[in-house]
Amino acid sequence: MAAKGAAAASCSVTSTKTAAEHALLRDGPRSRLVRALLLFVVMLVPQCVLFGPSLVGAKVLLPLDLLKTRASYLPVDLDAPTYRPQDFVLADLVYELEHERRYAVESIRSGRIPLWIPFNYCGTPFLAANHTSVFYPLRALDYLFPGPVVIAWVQLAKALLAGLGAYLFLRRALQLGFWSSTFAAALWPCTGFLVLWAGFTISQVGAHLPWMLLCADECVKRPRSLWPIALALATGVLLVSGHASIAAHVLLATGLYALFRLWMEHGLGGLARRSALAGLLALAFGVGTGALLSAPQSLPTLEYMRESWRIQKRQEGRVETPPMGATALHGVVMPYYFGSSQRHTTLVVDGNRPEGPQAAYAGMLALLVLAPIGFSATRRRLARFQWFWLFLGFLGLAQVLDVPLLARVFELPGLNTLRNNRFTLVSAWSTVAMAAFGLELLLRGEFAWRRWMWWPLCGSAALALYMLARASEPPALLRMVEDGLKRGLTGARPPVDTLAGLAAVNAWFARVYLGYAGLAALGCGAWFLLRTRFARRSAFALGLGVVALGEVAAQAVDVNVQCDPELYFPRVPVLDDLARRPWGRIAGGLNTFPAVLNQVYGLHDLRGYDAADPARYVEFLQLFAHAKNPPMQDYSALQYYLPDPYSPLARLVGLRYLVACGKPDPNALFAAGGFWIWGAPEPLPRAFVAARAEVVNQKAARLERMKRADFDPAALVLVESETPIVADAAIARGTARILVDEPQHVEHDVDVASSGWLVLADRFAPGWNAEVDGRATPLLCADHTFRAVRVEAGAKRVVFRYAPASWRNGLVLFGVGLALLAAYWAWQRRAPSAVA
């Protein structure tokens, strides 16, 4: 009897231990602290693998090697081979966004909100450009710790924030377990969209998607709670994070999810019930109040976008990224299937990977194995979620795949101003959510084989065989290039401009295709194991999750270029010399010194690049473009603009220097490091008194007169006015001197013998106001793009200030939003039972 009792006790301990182990594998540790630490570590490890050198300061998370390319920034040896950067597609990070970050940091640390920046476009709104991200919460790290090292830490914080949002959403909304939610938290920041756009403000906005879904879900379930306040805060953060069109995509996805959840909670017949209406009101309150909170950013952005040359082209029907059709599905599953813009290979399709279907990538194993498993759920509620994610993921690919009808919907007015190829954001998220649910079923032991599962099994096997076949021959485009090289044709871009380089690229494609064949075979093997008892073990599910996460992390390695700190915008001789010379605006020679790099030295470049381009200013510069001016791109009309320096309009805009690359001209003002400076004809002063003025409100007539070779901007200024201007009897003569020259405040000392017009060759924009001796005076748009104000005879003090009404109104609406939140919070405090 004693022996039997001991055996029974031993068996009981064993079964208890086994049950505890199973619970640990399914639900994670019981301790919240341990779970939090595990979640943090699992999210952190992939990010440290990807960005570790930059996090410790050994590298800088920027593609700074672009500065080594010919005619860019750093001195070059004109006889050396042309340097090819690691990935030219990332150029915006160095040629635009880093300078915006530096200017925002400098302004905030000096106690000024950067509404205006004077260095490009003859001045332009800064805050309104939106992607400057002045109010983005994680920008606080930049403000506290200026310098390039913090870039990687902001990226890490963004990834952890994205992962935490994914974890909380899946735990609270879908009620998934710890391990499947942790898997999604680590997977989401490593998906194609967030990795390919890392460093860009686009990823800052996209990372907030699960937070918006979480708040919307809670508002539907608990409309009389504090969650509408959370939704308002999340919406406000979303709209100030740096990219309005991606924010619109996130709001669209959130709206669709909210409607889906209302239907799930109340049914179609119950949407008119009081509880459903309460949910709708909570959602409307949260999003509406969040929009009010973002108004200091959103209103200036809306005002600026109305004058964007790029947006106007989209409204005319221009599609910047044409759809690919069904072949895009290859990129969704295999992000290197079409190649890459990285220097060791090439792309075999038009476009680039961030704008393509590769942004929807969240893992082959996640999409072809884990996601389908979720459709085996027997509980109707969970199955409905899976079908919704499938629908949302398909919708995200509608423009890329050119789906009939759906693709046309994205061309409707309003939607056509967005880059809808970037809606792949929701496709990547949908894969993450479906894969997490599939992993949950495996961990819970609720997976059951279904006949339809032979389809993904056979699909994985077919993909493996297909990629094995593809590995045996190069892509068709490369075969055409090889044929051309053998016939002596030239024109191919490196590295496929030689037979040796082409052979290396062909070998790279073969390795990549073999790797994808192996992944597909692994997926096929996983499906076969799912038919066995082995699949019932939690360890199998966890192992499959680890492999799926490792696959995605491996595909993200070296996507984001990290460079030596020594390349971070060092001083260069040609710009040192230029900075010592008298003030004047500059431009680059043919395809030389791209715009915005001038901000490193605080120089003023008449060109600019902000991915929007002010339409009026583009029209003005087109009037005196050089015959060799490169074609204007949709996204950068003026980045490499080449002016005709002998045009009278070049004198008006203040062009004094051209920076060229190559063998120096005999009349060069300075030459060093392959660059040289050419002096343009003497420009007009930046502020001058025009001899006379004339009103010309018709744009075509105004531009036609300014384009004439005999147009003299000093003798005549063409102004726009709804009311007649005073006709001066005498020709105005006078002098103007700039006393205060700050970005948002310019003061002049003007002395005129007879009344006339002070012209400042800085760009006119809504929000600039003028005072003459302390009295408000109408400020008119002069010569299509500059500023002019009438000045009576005598010595005058003329002040220009930038204080746009959109900014002031935004502050008022921000205050209204805060008041609404306070009132709602107070109301909830008085109704504790409703909150509970």
Secondary structure in CASP SS format (residue, H / E / C, confidence):
PFRMAT SS
TARGET T0000
AUTHOR 0000-0000-0000
METHOD secondary structure of the structure
MODEL  1
M C 1.00
A H 1.00
A H 1.00
K H 1.00
G H 1.00
A H 1.00
A H 1.00
A H 1.00
A H 1.00
S H 1.00
C H 1.00
S H 1.00
V H 1.00
T H 1.00
S H 1.00
T H 1.00
K H 1.00
T H 1.00
A H 1.00
A H 1.00
E H 1.00
H H 1.00
A H 1.00
L H 1.00
L H 1.00
R H 1.00
D H 1.00
G C 1.00
P C 1.00
R C 1.00
S C 1.00
R H 1.00
L H 1.00
V H 1.00
R H 1.00
A H 1.00
L H 1.00
L H 1.00
L H 1.00
F H 1.00
V H 1.00
V H 1.00
M H 1.00
L H 1.00
V H 1.00
P H 1.00
Q H 1.00
C H 1.00
V H 1.00
L H 1.00
F H 1.00
G H 1.00
P H 1.00
S H 1.00
L H 1.00
V C 1.00
G C 1.00
A C 1.00
K C 1.00
V E 1.00
L C 1.00
L C 1.00
P C 1.00
L H 1.00
D H 1.00
L H 1.00
L H 1.00
K H 1.00
T C 1.00
R C 1.00
A C 1.00
S C 1.00
Y C 1.00
L C 1.00
P C 1.00
V C 1.00
D C 1.00
L C 1.00
D C 1.00
A C 1.00
P C 1.00
T C 1.00
Y C 1.00
R C 1.00
P C 1.00
Q C 1.00
D E 1.00
F H 1.00
V H 1.00
L H 1.00
A H 1.00
D H 1.00
L H 1.00
V H 1.00
Y H 1.00
E H 1.00
L H 1.00
E H 1.00
H H 1.00
E H 1.00
R H 1.00
R H 1.00
Y H 1.00
A H 1.00
V H 1.00
E H 1.00
S H 1.00
I H 1.00
R H 1.00
S C 1.00
G C 1.00
R C 1.00
I C 1.00
P C 1.00
L C 1.00
W E 1.00
I E 1.00
P C 1.00
F C 1.00
N E 1.00
Y C 1.00
C C 1.00
G C 1.00
T E 1.00
P E 1.00
F C 1.00
L H 1.00
A H 1.00
A H 1.00
N C 1.00
H C 1.00
T C 1.00
S C 1.00
V C 1.00
F C 1.00
Y C 1.00
P C 1.00
L C 1.00
R H 1.00
A H 1.00
L H 1.00
D H 1.00
Y H 1.00
L H 1.00
F C 1.00
P C 1.00
G C 1.00
P C 1.00
V C 1.00
V H 1.00
I H 1.00
A H 1.00
W H 1.00
V H 1.00
Q H 1.00
L H 1.00
A H 1.00
K H 1.00
A H 1.00
L H 1.00
L H 1.00
A H 1.00
G H 1.00
L H 1.00
G H 1.00
A H 1.00
Y H 1.00
L H 1.00
F H 1.00
L H 1.00
R H 1.00
R H 1.00
A C 1.00
L C 1.00
Q C 1.00
L C 1.00
G C 1.00
F H 1.00
W H 1.00
S H 1.00
S H 1.00
T H 1.00
F H 1.00
A H 1.00
A H 1.00
A H 1.00
L H 1.00
W H 1.00
P H 1.00
C H 1.00
T C 1.00
G H 1.00
F H 1.00
L H 1.00
V H 1.00
L H 1.00
W C 1.00
A C 1.00
G C 1.00
F C 1.00
T H 1.00
I H 1.00
S H 1.00
Q H 1.00
V H 1.00
G H 1.00
A C 1.00
H C 1.00
L H 1.00
P H 1.00
W H 1.00
M H 1.00
L H 1.00
L H 1.00
C H 1.00
A H 1.00
D H 1.00
E H 1.00
C H 1.00
V H 1.00
K H 1.00
R C 1.00
P C 1.00
R C 1.00
S C 1.00
L C 1.00
W H 1.00
P H 1.00
I H 1.00
A H 1.00
L H 1.00
A H 1.00
L H 1.00
A H 1.00
T H 1.00
G H 1.00
V H 1.00
L H 1.00
L H 1.00
V H 1.00
S C 1.00
G C 1.00
H C 1.00
A H 1.00
S H 1.00
I H 1.00
A H 1.00
A H 1.00
H H 1.00
V H 1.00
L H 1.00
L H 1.00
A H 1.00
T H 1.00
G H 1.00
L H 1.00
Y H 1.00
A H 1.00
L H 1.00
F H 1.00
R H 1.00
L H 1.00
W H 1.00
M H 1.00
E H 1.00
H H 1.00
G C 1.00
L H 1.00
G H 1.00
G H 1.00
L C 1.00
A C 1.00
R C 1.00
R H 1.00
S H 1.00
A H 1.00
L H 1.00
A H 1.00
G H 1.00
L H 1.00
L H 1.00
A H 1.00
L H 1.00
A H 1.00
F H 1.00
G H 1.00
V H 1.00
G H 1.00
T H 1.00
G H 1.00
A H 1.00
L H 1.00
L H 1.00
S C 1.00
A H 1.00
P H 1.00
Q H 1.00
S H 1.00
L H 1.00
P H 1.00
T H 1.00
L H 1.00
E H 1.00
Y H 1.00
M H 1.00
R C 1.00
E C 1.00
S E 1.00
W H 1.00
R H 1.00
I H 1.00
Q H 1.00
K H 1.00
R H 1.00
Q H 1.00
E C 1.00
G C 1.00
R C 1.00
V C 1.00
E C 1.00
T C 1.00
P C 1.00
P C 1.00
M C 1.00
G C 1.00
A C 1.00
T C 1.00
A H 1.00
L H 1.00
H H 1.00
G H 1.00
V H 1.00
V H 1.00
M C 1.00
P C 1.00
Y C 1.00
Y C 1.00
F C 1.00
G E 1.00
S C 1.00
S C 1.00
Q E 1.00
R C 1.00
H C 1.00
T C 1.00
T C 1.00
L E 1.00
V C 1.00
V C 1.00
D C 1.00
G C 1.00
N C 1.00
R C 1.00
P C 1.00
E C 1.00
G C 1.00
P H 1.00
Q H 1.00
A H 1.00
A H 1.00
Y C 1.00
A C 1.00
G C 1.00
M H 1.00
L H 1.00
A H 1.00
L H 1.00
L H 1.00
V H 1.00
L H 1.00
A H 1.00
P H 1.00
I H 1.00
G H 1.00
F H 1.00
S H 1.00
A C 1.00
T C 1.00
R C 1.00
R H 1.00
R H 1.00
L H 1.00
A H 1.00
R H 1.00
F H 1.00
Q H 1.00
W H 1.00
F H 1.00
W H 1.00
L H 1.00
F H 1.00
L H 1.00
G H 1.00
F H 1.00
L H 1.00
G H 1.00
L C 1.00
A H 1.00
Q H 1.00
V H 1.00
L H 1.00
D C 1.00
V C 1.00
P C 1.00
L C 1.00
L H 1.00
A H 1.00
R H 1.00
V H 1.00
F C 1.00
E C 1.00
L C 1.00
P C 1.00
G C 1.00
L H 1.00
N H 1.00
T H 1.00
L C 1.00
R C 1.00
N H 1.00
N H 1.00
R H 1.00
F H 1.00
T H 1.00
L H 1.00
V H 1.00
S H 1.00
A H 1.00
W H 1.00
S H 1.00
T H 1.00
V H 1.00
A H 1.00
M H 1.00
A H 1.00
A H 1.00
F H 1.00
G H 1.00
L H 1.00
E H 1.00
L H 1.00
L H 1.00
L H 1.00
R H 1.00
G C 1.00
E C 1.00
F C 1.00
A C 1.00
W C 1.00
R C 1.00
R H 1.00
W H 1.00
M H 1.00
W H 1.00
W H 1.00
P H 1.00
L H 1.00
C H 1.00
G H 1.00
S H 1.00
A H 1.00
A H 1.00
L H 1.00
A H 1.00
L H 1.00
Y H 1.00
M H 1.00
L H 1.00
A H 1.00
R H 1.00
A H 1.00
S C 1.00
E C 1.00
P C 1.00
P C 1.00
A H 1.00
L H 1.00
L H 1.00
R H 1.00
M H 1.00
V H 1.00
E H 1.00
D H 1.00
G H 1.00
L H 1.00
K H 1.00
R C 1.00
G C 1.00
L C 1.00
T C 1.00
G C 1.00
A C 1.00
R C 1.00
P C 1.00
P C 1.00
V C 1.00
D C 1.00
T C 1.00
L H 1.00
A H 1.00
G H 1.00
L H 1.00
A H 1.00
A H 1.00
V H 1.00
N H 1.00
A H 1.00
W H 1.00
F H 1.00
A H 1.00
R H 1.00
V H 1.00
Y H 1.00
L H 1.00
G H 1.00
Y H 1.00
A H 1.00
G H 1.00
L H 1.00
A H 1.00
A H 1.00
L H 1.00
G H 1.00
C H 1.00
G H 1.00
A H 1.00
W H 1.00
F H 1.00
L H 1.00
L C 1.00
R C 1.00
T C 1.00
R H 1.00
F H 1.00
A H 1.00
R H 1.00
R C 1.00
S H 1.00
A H 1.00
F H 1.00
A H 1.00
L H 1.00
G H 1.00
L H 1.00
G H 1.00
V H 1.00
V H 1.00
A H 1.00
L H 1.00
G H 1.00
E H 1.00
V H 1.00
A H 1.00
A H 1.00
Q H 1.00
A H 1.00
V C 1.00
D C 1.00
V C 1.00
N C 1.00
V C 1.00
Q C 1.00
C E 1.00
D C 1.00
P H 1.00
E H 1.00
L H 1.00
Y C 1.00
F C 1.00
P C 1.00
R C 1.00
V C 1.00
P H 1.00
V H 1.00
L H 1.00
D H 1.00
D H 1.00
L H 1.00
A H 1.00
R H 1.00
R C 1.00
P C 1.00
W C 1.00
G C 1.00
R E 1.00
I E 1.00
A E 1.00
G E 1.00
G C 1.00
L C 1.00
N C 1.00
T C 1.00
F C 1.00
P C 1.00
A C 1.00
V C 1.00
L H 1.00
N H 1.00
Q H 1.00
V H 1.00
Y C 1.00
G C 1.00
L C 1.00
H C 1.00
D E 1.00
L C 1.00
R C 1.00
G C 1.00
Y C 1.00
D C 1.00
A C 1.00
A C 1.00
D C 1.00
P E 1.00
A H 1.00
R H 1.00
Y H 1.00
V H 1.00
E H 1.00
F H 1.00
L H 1.00
Q H 1.00
L C 1.00
F C 1.00
A E 1.00
H C 1.00
A C 1.00
K C 1.00
N C 1.00
P C 1.00
P C 1.00
M C 1.00
Q C 1.00
D C 1.00
Y C 1.00
S C 1.00
A C 1.00
L C 1.00
Q C 1.00
Y C 1.00
Y C 1.00
L C 1.00
P E 1.00
D C 1.00
P C 1.00
Y C 1.00
S C 1.00
P H 1.00
L H 1.00
A H 1.00
R H 1.00
L H 1.00
V H 1.00
G C 1.00
L E 1.00
R E 1.00
Y E 1.00
L E 1.00
V E 1.00
A E 1.00
C E 1.00
G C 1.00
K C 1.00
P C 1.00
D C 1.00
P C 1.00
N C 1.00
A C 1.00
L C 1.00
F E 1.00
A E 1.00
A E 1.00
G C 1.00
G C 1.00
F E 1.00
W E 1.00
I E 1.00
W E 1.00
G E 1.00
A C 1.00
P C 1.00
E C 1.00
P C 1.00
L C 1.00
P C 1.00
R C 1.00
A E 1.00
F E 1.00
V E 1.00
A E 1.00
A C 1.00
R E 1.00
A E 1.00
E E 1.00
V E 1.00
V C 1.00
N C 1.00
Q C 1.00
K H 1.00
A H 1.00
A H 1.00
R H 1.00
L H 1.00
E H 1.00
R H 1.00
M H 1.00
K H 1.00
R C 1.00
A C 1.00
D C 1.00
F C 1.00
D C 1.00
P C 1.00
A C 1.00
A C 1.00
L E 1.00
V E 1.00
L E 1.00
V E 1.00
E E 1.00
S C 1.00
E C 1.00
T C 1.00
P C 1.00
I C 1.00
V C 1.00
A C 1.00
D C 1.00
A C 1.00
A C 1.00
I C 1.00
A C 1.00
R C 1.00
G E 1.00
T E 1.00
A E 1.00
R E 1.00
I E 1.00
L E 1.00
V E 1.00
D E 1.00
E E 1.00
P C 1.00
Q C 1.00
H E 1.00
V E 1.00
E E 1.00
H E 1.00
D E 1.00
V E 1.00
D E 1.00
V E 1.00
A C 1.00
S C 1.00
S C 1.00
G E 1.00
W E 1.00
L E 1.00
V E 1.00
L E 1.00
A C 1.00
D C 1.00
R C 1.00
F C 1.00
A C 1.00
P C 1.00
G C 1.00
W E 1.00
N E 1.00
A E 1.00
E E 1.00
V E 1.00
D C 1.00
G C 1.00
R E 1.00
A E 1.00
T E 1.00
P C 1.00
L C 1.00
L E 1.00
C E 1.00
A E 1.00
D C 1.00
H C 1.00
T C 1.00
F E 1.00
R E 1.00
A E 1.00
V E 1.00
R E 1.00
V E 1.00
E C 1.00
A C 1.00
G E 1.00
A E 1.00
K E 1.00
R E 1.00
V E 1.00
V E 1.00
F E 1.00
R E 1.00
Y E 1.00
A C 1.00
P C 1.00
A H 1.00
S H 1.00
W H 1.00
R H 1.00
N H 1.00
G H 1.00
L H 1.00
V H 1.00
L H 1.00
F H 1.00
G H 1.00
V H 1.00
G H 1.00
L H 1.00
A H 1.00
L H 1.00
L H 1.00
A H 1.00
A H 1.00
Y H 1.00
W H 1.00
A H 1.00
W H 1.00
Q H 1.00
R H 1.00
R C 1.00
A C 1.00
P H 1.00
S H 1.00
A H 1.00
V H 1.00
A C 1.00
END
